Structures are given as structure tokens and as C-alpha cells.
Amino acid sequence: MSLFKARDWWSTVLGEKEEFDQGCLCLADVDNSGNGQDKIIVGSFMGYLRIFNPHSIKTGDGPQAEDLLLEVQLRDPVLQVEVGKFVSGTEMLHLAVLHARKLCVYSVSGTLGNVEHGNQYQIKLMYEHHLQRTACNMTYGPFGGVKGRDLICIQSMDGMLMVFEQESYAFGRFLPGSLLPGPLAYSSRTDSFITVSSCRQVESYKYQVLAFATDADKKQEAEQQRLGSGKRLVVDWTLNIGEQALDICIIPFNQSASSVFVLGERNFFCLKDNGQIRFMKKLDCSPSCFLPYCSVSEGTINTLIGNHSHMLHVYQDVTLKWATQLPHVPVAVRVGCLHDLKGVIVTLSDDGHLQCSYLGTDPSLFQAPKVESRELNYDELDVELKELQKIIKDVKSQGVWPMTEREDDLKVFAAVSSSLDSVSQATNVEVGTDSVPSITVKITLQNRVVLQKVKLSVYVQPPLVLTCDQFTFDFTVPDMTSIVAFSVYLKRNYIPSELEGNAVVSYSRPTDRNPDGIPRVIQCKFRLPLKLICLPGQPSKTASHKLTIDTNKSPVSLPSIFPDFANQSDDDQMNVMGFRLLGGSRVTLLASRTSQRYRIQSEQFEDLWLITNELILRLQEYFEKQGIKDFACSFSGCVPLQEYFELIDHHFELRINGEKLEELLSERAVQFRAIQRRLLTRFRDKTPAPLQHLDTLLDGTYKQGWEETVDAAIAHLLKTCLSKSSKEQALNLSSQLTIPKDTSRLKKHITLLCDRLAKGGRLCLSTDAAAPQAMVMPGGCTPIPESDIEERSLEESAELFTNHKHLIAETPVPEVAALQGVLD
């Protein structure tokens, strides 16, 4: 704590609840008065621009109205203000204001007043540049050695330097390896830009190197610059300082050299203009801003450093010369000449406290009051300590509240109707000519205590849809019961991946320690009936795709496990049953009379899964009711990868064709919309189906993103828990998903995944897993390095699975005339 306080020469508070940062303060003769007197320019994040010409304040008086020369509200937040020779054809000073997406240059002028209100000041917009990227900060100077004018360089949030030659845009360059922008300064002696990267190192780039490097507008990533024309952007010199930087300032040391000052989080550094360290100083307090300036002693530099302890330190090189107290934490500090008073220190806080002060020697008269001493009662302290330890122990063992209470806060039940809706709730379906049924699901919520922000979200697998999937509740009193109902139906002409739905409830329960409530989530799953998407159908004797399931129990008659699809008048259905999916596809299910096998067959490979899964679930339920707990299903054979790959190729082809169609439609969208409006005028009562399909095409529903997403997920598994070597674990995955040229890489990764799972790989990262462990890393997908298995053809890879048992696969069986004879 300093003995002396900064002497207040003039001060004011800017606005109400406005915010400021280090770039919001500037001192200069912005109105070109020529008398050498600086004006104070302040911009705020609320978009206010103010210019002050302060006068000395007498004791007890406040700032005068004439101290504020100009106050104007701009539409956008002000990030930084600078004054320089920014307008071509003149060497007059102009004001540059940096917004997030715009750079504006103004002229500031004053008109002599003839009345007591004094002079009038106004700003005039000279030119502006609209930025394509969000700006972070800027610097200016005579780039390239130009005379009589200043150029501006803006750094964007993604690390791009944009250079403006006054009224025109010159070029833009990406800094290599940029992650987060840092402070930026320009050295006129070396004609270089100096910044501190997210790698915590000071970097210097020559202006000429930037000017002749590859254009960033044509190459979006710095890593791609070596692939294009022009020179690659290379750094002039670097210096690792080991910490993030708050600010950079460049001061001429003498006529032949300059110094680069860098303010870090714990130290401040003085570097030569070639990157060598002149000196560094470890700071005792966390700094908030700094300002180096020339010293009266030859060969030394003075530095003002403000910190978060309300102090302003004055260093001469590394020696502390003075320390003074400030009434606020400064985020920006400047030194200027105000009304012939040289060396006035101007500070600005983040909440708008603007102060002009000087260093004085009047001591503070404050004296700390005496503390009344009292005798300590150690017995009472011991009792209080034991009580606190007991509270801490209870909180650690029980959490925020006891487990038994948490489990009973809210109960959620889901009930699916036993029959389909008498009147279907399906609307705007695309399932051909079939009548699409719907079924009602009821969700019941019962709360034991008062709950806040209760929200129910229901999810089903597409193309199943809900008539309503979001609900909110008010459980303001305990022991309430709320019931909501909705219907589920099939909307599109393909089958869902599963018939299981999930009801998720999020809520907050207030506690004594957290009145706003601690968020929690509870979920309840429900199973939809097969008859929602399927009808009884005629069995088929032949099929292109077949799947045989082996069990360890005697076969069960199909009507007993599928009573909702059985025909009571047909005795031949004991071992054969047909299903017709909505939309026309047929699936046949057979049960063997003598062996313990079941067969599912269909003309389309993708239709086998849902009936197979339903068969397994119903068999498990059947034997559980019989008290049998060791029931199991399996199959022997090769994984049907070839059929799966054919579906992938078909999907990818439809996707590519759909994108081409969408591109064509976008060119004709205006004509199509005009035709649609005329047809709608003709069909006033109802919208014909062709118009609905036209809307589907115009909305671009062919974009799926499936191939690259699955490829990224599988590549991540192969790199982490299923990796074979440290070489695979060290691969870097790309950060973006792009449409692949074909499906060969995806199919190769799927083959690798199945092979490593078949050889004992596990999809986990626990220490007992057989596969090598790796860190979970984010990213997209790059090819796994070529290995011995990848060099084989896909046909050879499929043969690797013939000696393993799987849960769902196909067993090739010769064709025979009778359906039942195949299994017997």
C-alpha cells in the first residue's frame, strides 16, 4: 500500500452501466487546433463516442459542461479509437473508430461560438470500410515506409490481418497457426507487425513479407498457402515468453534502435527490435494496463503499470521509482498535455471512471482504528469447530440433499394404448396408398416436492412423428399429478430403426443453499407396438435376403408370440407368418418344427432388421413368463457386409443426385413458386399431392450428411479404443466434415471396425480393455493409415468373419421348393 495517492486534477464518470477496455482511450490534438493541447477521446461498448477538453477542478467542484466537447451515440460498440493521418491528400489528423464489423474514419472540427454556450464541435464521416470478418483490434503507421500518411491494419478474431491504404482495401493475410488473436503493434523502424500468438510467443512479421504472401481471400487457411501461388507467410523472429500478453507497445530507444515492450500476466518484457531480451521484470501484483514512455535519463525507459490492487507503479527499466494509489482499477493509461500542464496521467476503468491526475507527495491522513482485544474462549471455539465439521461431513456423504429424497422427487410413467386410435391422427403422410394408423401414449408425472422449470420432451425414431413433443408443467405444491397424451404415427415411406420411445423430464429443485434450484433429469422409455407400422400379410416362398436365428430352446408357435398378427381360421400359420410393412414391403417369418431355428426373409435387406428385433424381444418375454432365464439367440455365418455396402452406395447415389436436383431447382425456384401459386389459386379447397412434393423438392430435403458423420465416428473409434499401435493414436483428425467423393473410405473403415471387434476389440476406454488405450480427442475424420488388412480387397476382408459367432447375420442356405423344408 502506497503512502501517497494520485492527486486528482480532473475526473468524471461516463454514462451509466457502460463498459470500456484498453482500446477505448486515446489522447491527441484530434481537432487540429495547432496549440499542442491534447483532447481525450473515449469510446464505449455501448456505442458512445465522447471527446473531452478538461479544465482544472477547484476543490468541491465537479466537471463543467464545457469540458465535454462532443458526445455522439454510434450504432455499434466501439472497440478501439486511434488518431492519425488517415485521409489521402492531407496530413491533417483524423479519428479512426473500430467496430466489430466496420471501420469508420471521421474528421473532428469546431465552430467558434458567439454566445455563452461556447464553441460547437461536430464529426464528419470521411469514409468507412465494411469488414467481412469480426474485428478484434487495430494498429496504424507508415507501412512500407510511406511518407505523410498512415495506413491501418485490423486483426480479426480468426487471426487475419487486413491492411487498408486509407480509402481502399489493400490485402488480407492469415497469420500461420492462429487460434486466438493477441495484442498488435507496428514498428516503423523495422517496418514490422508484432503480436503475441496463442502459443504464448512474441512473433514479428515484415510488412513486405505480408504484402507479397498468398492472398488470404483466396486461401482460407494458412496451411494451404504453400499449395497456391505467391510466397508463403513466414515469421521474421519469435520469442517464447511462456504466458499470455495483455498489451504491446513500441518505443524508440534512440535513432538507431527501438524497444518492444510486452506486458504479460505476471511479467513485463523489454525486447530489442530483433527479438532479443533487453530486460524483464517479475511483477508482484496482477497487471491491468501499462504505458512505456521516454525517460529524462539517457539510455533508460520509464513505464507506467496499473494493477488490480488500485495501484500505479512507475518503473525506470526494472527499478521501481514511484508507487501511488488510484481510486479505481485502470484498464487503460495515457500521458498527455492538457492546458499547458505536461505529463498529465489519464486513466480509465472498465466501468467508466475517467481521471486526470498527477503524482504528489501529500501523505494520507487515514489512521487505522485500534482493535479491541478480547480473551478467547477455547471451549466455545472447540464446540463450534465440531459443529462445522459435522455439517461438512453430512454434506459430503449426502450431497446437496439425501439420495432417498432425490430418487422420489419426481416419478414418470409411460402407458401405450393397447389398441390403435379409432380415428387416426396422422396428417401429411407420405406412405403410398395405405391408411396410416396412430396410437395414443400417455405420460404421467407425480411430484413429491415443489419443483421448478419442469419440461417434458418426447423422442421417437424417424420417420415416426408425434402430434406434440414438448410439454411444460408447474409443480408449485407437493403431491401433484399431471397427465399428458399424444399420438404417434408413421410419416414417411421407410421403417424406423427401432420402436422404442423416450420421455425425458428436466427440472430444478430449490434447496436452502441454492434457491434457484439444482437441475436434474429423469427419463422413462416406452415401446410402441409393431402393428403401428406393419399389417398382416401373405408369406412369400422366395426372397432375395434371408436371415437365420439359432436359439437354445424348443421352437415356439408363431401365433403365440405374434397374437396380434395371427389368423385364427388358418391352421397353417403355426410355423409361417407374413408381414406387410406400410408402403408395400413384405417380410416372411418361419419357425422350424424340428430344430431350434427361425428364419426371416424379404426382398429388401433393410426390412429384415425390425422384424428380427421384434422376434428376439418377444421370444425373451415369452420365456421370461415361463420362468426360463437362460434363453439366448445367436447365429453363425459371415456378416452381410456386401449387402450393407450396396445400401450405402444406393443411399449415397440418391444423395448426390438429390443435391444435383436441388441445384437445378434453385435455378428455377422463382418459376416453380409462380406455378405453385397459380395452381393453389385453382385448387382453393385442398392442396394436391404434387404441390406438396414440389414443396419437398424446393425445401432441399435430399441433404442428409450421413456418410461423413458415420465415417468420422468410426475413424475416432479406430484411433482410440480400437487402435492397434501408437502410430494410429498419434494421428490428427480434421476439424470439418466434407462430402466424400465416394464411399470406398467409409466401407474400408466399416470393414476394419468389424474385423477388430471380431478379434476381441472392445468399445470402451477402461484399463482392463484388451485394446490399447488412448485419449479421447475431438475432430472429424481422416483415413486410418494403410495397414495389412486395408491393403486387401473388400471381398477378402469379408471372409475374416466366417469363424465367429454374431448376434445378427445371415446364414447361406440352399434354395428348396417348400418353405418349411428349408429349416427341417
N, C-alpha and C positions, 0 to 999 in steps of 0.2 A: 504494500500500500504506500503510495507516494505522500510525501509531506505537503506537496504543492498541488493545487488544482489548476486546470486550464482557465485562463481568465476570459470571461465571456465578453466579446466585443459586440456581437450581434447574433441573434438566434430567432428561430421561428419554428412552428410545426406545420407541416404541409398536409392539408386536407384531413380527411377522416378515414381511417382504416385503409390507407393506401400502402403499397409495398414498393420497396426500392432495392436495388442491388448495385454492385460496384461500377457497372457501366452507365448508371443513371446520373452521374455528376460530371460536370465539365466546367472549366474556368477559361475564359478567353474574351478578347475585345470583339464580341460577335457582331456588334453594330457598326464596326469600323469607325469608331469615334476619333481614333488617332491620338488620344491623350494618354495612351498606355495603361488605362484603367480596365481591369478585368470585370466581366459580368459573370454571375453564377447561373449556369443553365442546368436545370433539373428536369428529368423525365420520370414518370412513374408507370408501374404496371397497369394502372387504371386508365392510362392513355392521356394523362395531363402533362403538358409542357409548360414550364414556368421559367422566367428569366428575372433575376434579381440584380439590383444595384444598391446594396445595403449601405446605410449610414450608421455612424456610431450611436449606440443607445445609451441614454442617460440612466442613472440608477433609478429604478422604479418604473421606467417607461418601457413600452413594448415596441415592436417593429411598426414603422409608419407605413401608410398606404402607398406612398410614392416609392417605397423600396421595391415593390413589385412592378416591374416594367411591363410584363406580358404574362398572361395566363390563358391558355387555349387547350381545349379538350380535343384530342385526336381520336379517331375511331378505334385504333388498335393499341395494344400495350406497347410501351416504349422500352426496348431492350438496351439501347445504348445511344448516347449523344456524343458527337465529336464536332470540332470546328476546324476548318481548313480551306485550302484553295480548291474548291470542288467544282467550279463553273468555268468552262472554257472561255477564252477571250478576255479574262480579267484575273487579277491577282488579289481581288477583294476576298475577305473571309466569308464563308457561308456555313450554315448549320446543317449537318447530316444527322438524320434521325432514323434509327434502325428498328423496324417492326419485325414480327415473326415472318411475314410473307411479303414485305415491301421495304424498300429503301427510298427515303424522301430527302431531298436537298432544298433548303429554304434560304432565302435572304431575309435578314432582320434589319429593319430600318426604323428611325424615329422621326417624328414631326414635332417641331417646336410649338409649344402651346402658348396661346395668348391669354389664357385665363388661369385661375388658381389651381385647376386640375393638373397643370404641368404638361410635360411632353407626352405624346402618344406614340406607342410602338406597335408595329404590326409585322407579320411574317408573310412572305410570298413564296409560293411553291415554284421553284425553278425547273425541276424535273423529278421524276420518280421511276424506279425500276421495280417491277413485279417479279418476285422470286419464285422459282419453280420448286425450291426446297425450303424447309423451315430453317430460319437463321438462328445462330447461336451468339456470335459476336463478330466484331469487325476491327480492322486496323487500317491505317492510311499512311501515305507518304509518297515521295517522288520515285515510284517504282521504275526500275530500268534507268535511273539517272536523269529523268526528265527535269526541266527547269521551269520554275514559275507556276507549277500546278501540282496538285495532289491527286493520286489515284486511290481507290478504295478496294479493299479485299474483305469479303464476307465469308465466314466459315459456317457451313450448315451443320445441322445436328447429325448428319450421316458422314461427316468428315470431308466434305467437298469445299475447296477454295474457289470462290467466284470473284474474278477481277473485273472491275468496272473502270473504264477510262472516261471518267466524268459522265457525259450524257449517253455513252454507248457501252454495251457489254463486250468485254474482250474475250475471255475464255474461262473455262472451269476445269479444275483438276481434282481428282480424288487423292487424298493422302494415303499411301500404302498401309494396309493393316489397321486402318482407323476403326475404332469401336465406339468411343465416346469423345466428343470434342473437348479440347482443353483451351487454356488462355492462349491468345495470339498476339504477337508484336512484330513490328518491322524495323530492321536495322538498315539505315540509309548508308552507312559506311561500307557494309559488305553486300548491300542490296539483297538481303535475305529475309525470309519469314521464319520466325522462331516460335515454336509451340511445345507443349508437353503432352505426349500421347497417353493413351490409357495403359501403355506398358510402363508408365512411370519413368520415362526418359525424355530428356530435352532433345528436340530434333530441329535442325536448321535446313531449309530448302532455299536454294538460289532462285531468284526471280527468273533468270534466263532459262534455267532448267525447267521451271514450271511452264514458261511460255512455249518452249519447243517440245514438251512432252505430248503424249497422246491425248486427244480431246476427251474429257470426261463425259461430254454429252453423247459421244458415240460409243464409248466403252463404259458400261455401268459399273464395272468392278475393276479395282486397281490390279487385281491378279491377272486380268485379261489384257492388260496393256502390252505385255510382251508378245501377244499374238497379233496385234494390229500394226498399223503404220506409225511412224514417228518414233521419238525416243522414249525410253522407259523413265518414269519419275524416280530418281534416286536421291537419297538424303545426302546433304553435304557433310554433316557431322552429327553425332549423337552422344549423349551423356546420361547414364542411368543415375537418377537421384534417389530411387527407392521409395518415393512417396508421391501422392498426387499434389498438383500445384494449384494454388489459388489465383495467382496473377503473375504476369511477366512485365518487366519494364526495362528499356534500353536507354542508357545514359552515356553521352560522350565522355570518355575518360580524359582524353586530350585530342590534339589534332590528328594524331596517327592511330588512335585506338578508341574502342568503346567497350563498355561493360554491359553484360547481360545479367540482370537481377531476376531471380526466381524465388517467389515466396511459396514455401511448401507448407505441409500440415504441422510440422514440428521444427523445421529449419528454414533459414533463408540463405541463398547461394549467390555468390558473385562470380560470374564466368567471364573469361576473355572471349573476344568475338570469334575465336577458333574452337571454342568448346572446352578449353582447359579451365580448371577451377582456380580463381584468384584467392578466394577465401569462402568459408561458410560459418554460420553461427547457429548453434542449437538454442532454441527459444524455450523460455520457462513456462510460458502460457500459450494457449491456443490462439494463433493469429487470426485476424479478420480482414485486414487490408494492409497495404504498405505503399510508400512513395519514396523512391530514391531521388536525390537532387544533389547538385554540385555543392561541394564544401568550400569554405573560405580557405581551408588549408590545402596547399597544393599536393596532389597525389592521393587524396582521400575523397570518399563519397559519404554523404550523410543519408540516412534512411529513417523515415518515419514509419513505425509499425504499430498499428492498433490491434488490440486483442479483446477477447471475450470477458476480460476482467475489468472492463471500463478504464483501461489504461492506454496511454500513448507514449511509446518509448522512442527516444532519439538516439540512433547509433551513428558513430563515426567509424566506418568499416565494421569491426567486430566489437568495438568498445562502446558500452552504454554511457552516453553523456547526460541524458536527462530522462526523467520519468514524470508524467503528470496524469492527473485523473480527469476523466471525461464523464459527463452526466449520462452517457449512453454508450452502446457498443457500436463503433463505426463500421460500416461496410464499404465506405469509400472515403478517401482523404486526398485533398489537393492543397497546394500552396499558391497564392496569388497576390496581386497588388490591388488593394481596394482603397480608393480615395487617398492616394499617396502614402498609404500605410503598406509597406512592403513586408513580405513574409507572413501574411495572414494565413492561418491554418483553417481550412474549411473541411468539416466532417459531416457525413450524412449517415443516419441509422436506417435500418430496414423498415422502420415504421414512420419515417418522415421527419425526424428531428434534424434540422439543418442548423449548424452552428459555425460562426466565425470566431476564432479565439486566438490568443497569443499566450506565450509562456511567461508566467510571472513568478514572483518569489514571496507573495503574501501567504503566510502559513495558515493552515486551517485551525480554527479556534475550537474545534469539537474535542471534547474530552469524554472518554468512555466512563459511564457511571460505575460506581463501586458495586460489586456483587455482594449481597448479604450472605454471609456464611451461616451454615446450619449443620447441626450434627446429623450424621447418617444413622438410620435405624436399620441395621443389617438384618435383623429378624424379618422386618416387613419386606425388605428387598428380596430375601430368600423365598418368602411365600409368593410374592409377585412373579419371580422368575419361574417357579414351579408351575404356576397357573399358565403362564405364556408357553412354556414347554409342552404342557398338556394340550393346549389349543393347537399348537403346531403339529403335534403327533396325531391328533384327531383329523386334521385337515389332510395330512399325508396319507393316512390309512383309508379315509373315506372319500377323498376327492373333494369336489365342491359340495356335493351332498351324498348321502349314503347310497350304495348301489341298489338296495331294495327299493328306495324311492324312485331312482332313475328308471328302473325297469317298469314301474307301474304308473309312470306319468301319463302315458297315452297308450291305448290299445286300439289296434286297427284290424278289422276283419273284412274279408272279401267273400262275396257269395255270388256265384254264377247261376243264372236261372237254369232249371232243369229242361226247359223247352224253349224253342225259338220264339221270337216275338210274333204275335198273331198278325200284326201289321208291321212290315219291315220298315226300319228307319234308314235304310240305305238310300243315298242320293248321289247323283252324278257318278255312277259306277261305270266301269269300262270292262265288263266281263262277258261280252258277247250277248247271246240271246237268253241265257239262264236268268231266272229270277233269283236275286241275291238276298238271302235271309239276314237277319240281325238277331243278336241275343243281348239280354239285359244283364248288367253286372251292377251289384250294389256294394258300396263301401261304407262300413260303419266305423265311426270314431267315438271312443269313450275316454274322457279325460278324468283324472283323479284330482288334479290341482289346476290352478289358474295358469293358462298358457298364453303366449303372445305370438303374433305373426305366424299363425298356423296356415300352411299351404299344402294342398294335396295335388300331386302331379301323377298322371297315369300314363304308362307307356306300353305299347304293343308293337310287335314286329310288322313292318310294312310288307305287303300293301294293306294290312289290316288298319283301319282307322276308327276313331272314336267320335261320337257325337259331341263330346266335351271332354277335355283332358286336363283342365285346370280348375281348382276349387279353392276357396278361402273360407276360413271359419273364425269365429270369435268365441273363445272359451274364457269368458270373463268370470265365471263362477265354477267351482268344482262340480264333478259328477254330472256332466252334461253328455248327451248322446246325439250325434248328428249322423244322418244317413243321406248319401247322395247316390244317384243312379244314372247310368249312361248306357248306351248301346254300342256294340262292336259289330263291324261288318267288313267284307272284302271289297276293296275299291278298284283294284287293278287286276289285269288278266295274268297273274302268276301267283305261285303259292308262297306263303311266308316261310321263314327259316324255322320257326317254332310257333307253338300255340300258347306259350306262356306269357302272361302279362305281369306287370309290376306296378304296384301303387306305392309311391314314395311320399312321406309326410315330413315336412321340415317345420320346426317350431322353436321357440325360445322360452325357457323357463326362468322367471326372475328369481333371484336369491338376495339374501341380505348383503352379500359382497358385490353383487352385480345386479342392480335394479333393472337394467336394460335387458337382461336375460342372456342366458348362455345358449347358443344354437345347438340343436340336436336334430338327428334324422332317424326315422323309423320307416321300415318298408314291409310290405305284405305282397306276396305273389299269389296269382290265381291262374288256373288253367282253363282255356277255352275248349269247347267240345269240337271234335273232328267234323261233326255234321254242319258246322258253320261254314266250311269251305268245301265240303265234299258231299256227294249224293251216292246212294246205292247204284251199282252199275252191273253190266253183264261181264262175267270173266272172259278173258281172252286166252286162246290156246297158244298163240305165238307172241313173242315180244323180242325187241332188239336188245334190251338190257335186263339182266337178271341178277338177283342177289339172294344168297342162301345163308340163313342164320342157323347155327348149331346151338342146342341147349343141352342141359344136363338132366332134364326131366321129361316125362312122357308127354307127347303132344296133347294139346287141348283143342276141343272143337271150336272152330272159329265163331259160331253164333254165341257161344257162352262168354267170349271176351269182346265181341262186337255185337251186342244185342240190338243196338240202335241201327244196324245196317243189315240185320238178318231178315230173311223172308220166311215166315213161318210155314208157308204152304209148299216150300221146296226143300225136300229132304236131301237133295244132292249138295246143299250148301254147307254140310257139316265140315267139309275139308277144303272147300273152294269158295272164295268170296271176291266180288268185284266192286271197285270203287270208281266213281267218275268225279274228278275234280271240277269245280266251277270253271267253265271255259272250254271243257271238252276233253281233256286228257283222261286216259283210263289207266288204272293200276289194278293188277290181279294179285291176290294173296292166296297161297296154298299151304296146307298143313299135311305132313306125311302121316300115313296110318301106322307105319311100322317103325320108322326111325324118329329121331328127336330133332327134326329139322323143319324149317319154314322157309318158303320162297316168296319173294316179292319181285314182280316183273312188270315192265312198262315199255312203251315205245320211246319214252323220253327219259334220259338218265337222271335229270334233276328231279323228276317226280317220285323217285324211289325213296328219298330221304324221309319225308313226312310220314308216310305210311309205316316205314321201318321203325322210326322213332315211336310212333303210336303203338305199334305191336309190342315193342320192348316194354314200354311203360305199362301197358295193360296186362302183359304177362307177369310183370313184377307185382302188380296189385293183386292179380288173381292168386298167385302162390302165397303172398303175404296173408291173404284172408284164409288160406288153408293152413297157416301156421308153418309154412316152409320158408326158411330164411337163407338157404344156401343155393337158391336159384341163380343161374348165370347164363349169359349169352356170349357167343363167340363165333368166329368164322376163320377158316383157313383159306388162303389164296393170296393173289397179288393185289396190291392196292390199284384200283382202276384209274391210274393217273392219266392214261391216254384219253379216256372218255372225259375226264375232268378238264384236260387241256383243250379238247375240242370245244367245250363250253366256253372256256376263257377266250379262245380265238374268235368264237362266234360273237361273244359279248363285245370284244374289242373292235371287231369289224363293224358292228352296229353303232358303236360309239363314234368311230371315225366317220362313218357315213352320216351319222346324225349331226356331227359338227359341220361337215360339208353342207348338209342340207340347211342347217341353221345359218351358215354364212350366206347361202343363196337366199334364204328367206329374209335375212336382214337387208339385202339389197332391194327386195321387193316388198318390204314391210308396209310402206305407205300405200301401195296399190292394194295389198291384201286387206288392210284395215278399211280402205274405202269400199272394197267389195263386201266386206263383212257388214259394214254399216247399212249398205243398200239391202242386203239380204235380211238383216234384222228388222228393217223397216217393212219388208214384205211379210216376214213371219212375226207378226206382232205378239201373238199369244204365247208362243213357245219357241225356244231356240233349237233348231235342228241339230242332230249329232254332228254333221260335217263342220258346222261352225265351232262346236266345242273342240273337235280335233284340230281345227285351224288355230284356235287359241293355244292349244298344247304345243303346236309346232312353233308358233310365234314366241312363246314364252321360253323356248330353248330347253326342253326337258330331257334332251339327249345327253347332257353333260353329267357324268357320274364321277369321275375321279377315283374308280375302284382299283385299277391295276397298280398305279403308283403308290396308293396307300398300303395295299397288301404287300407290295414289294418292299416298301420301307420297313414295315413291321417285321417281315421275315428276315430281312437283312440285319435288323437290330438283334434279333434272336441269334442269328448265326455269328454275330460279332461278340455277343455277351455270353449267355449261359450255354449256348451250343457251339462255342468256338473250339477249334482243335489246337490252336497254337497261339502264342503271344503275338505273332505277326498279324493274325486276324484281329486280335483285340486292339492293336495299335492303329487300326485303320480309322481315318476321319470320315464321318458320314456327312453328306452335303446337307445344307440347311433349307433347301427348297425342293418341292415336288414338281416335276415336269412331266408332260405327257410322253410316254416312251414311243420309240419308232415302231416297235413290235413287242411281242410277248415272250421272246426267247429268254431274256434275262429272268423274267418272273417265273417261267416254267423251270428254269435251271435252279433257281433258289428254292422252289417248292420241292423239287426232287432231292436237293441237299437236305432240306428240313426233314422230310420223311426218312431219308437214309440215316441221319444221325439220331432221330427218335427210335428207329428200329434197332439201332446198335446200342441202345441204353441211355441215350441223352435224356436230360430232364429239363423241363421248362421252369426252372427255379434258380435262385442265386444263393441258396443256403450252402453252408460249409460242407455238408455231407453229400452234396451232389457229385455225381461221377465226372461231369464235365468240368473243365477249368473255369474258375470264377473270374468275373470281370466287372468293372464299374459300369453302372447304368448311365449311358451317355445320350443326350438328345441329338436330333438330327433327322435327315431324310434317308436317302438310300444311294449307295454306290455299290458297284459289283464286288462281291466277295472275291479275293484273289484266286486265280486259277489253281486248282488242286487236281490230284489224280482222278477224283470222282467226277469233277467238272469237265475233264477232257474226254470223258466217254460220251457216247451218244445217249439221247434220252431213252431210246429203246433198251440199251444195255443197263441204264440206271433202273428201269422198271423191274428188271429181273432180280434185283437185290432183295426184294420183299417176299419172295416165294417161300422162304423158310421161316417166316414169322407169323404169329397169330395176331389178328386185329379185331376190333370190335365191329366195324362196319366195312365190308369189302365184298367183292364179287367172286364166286366160285364157278369157274367154267364147267358146265355140264353138257354132254352131247344132247342134241335135239332129238326128241322122240315124239310120237304121234299123240299120245294121251298125256294130259297134264299130270294126273296122279301117278302114272307110271314112272315119271322122271324121278320123283322123290323116293318111290318104293324100290 
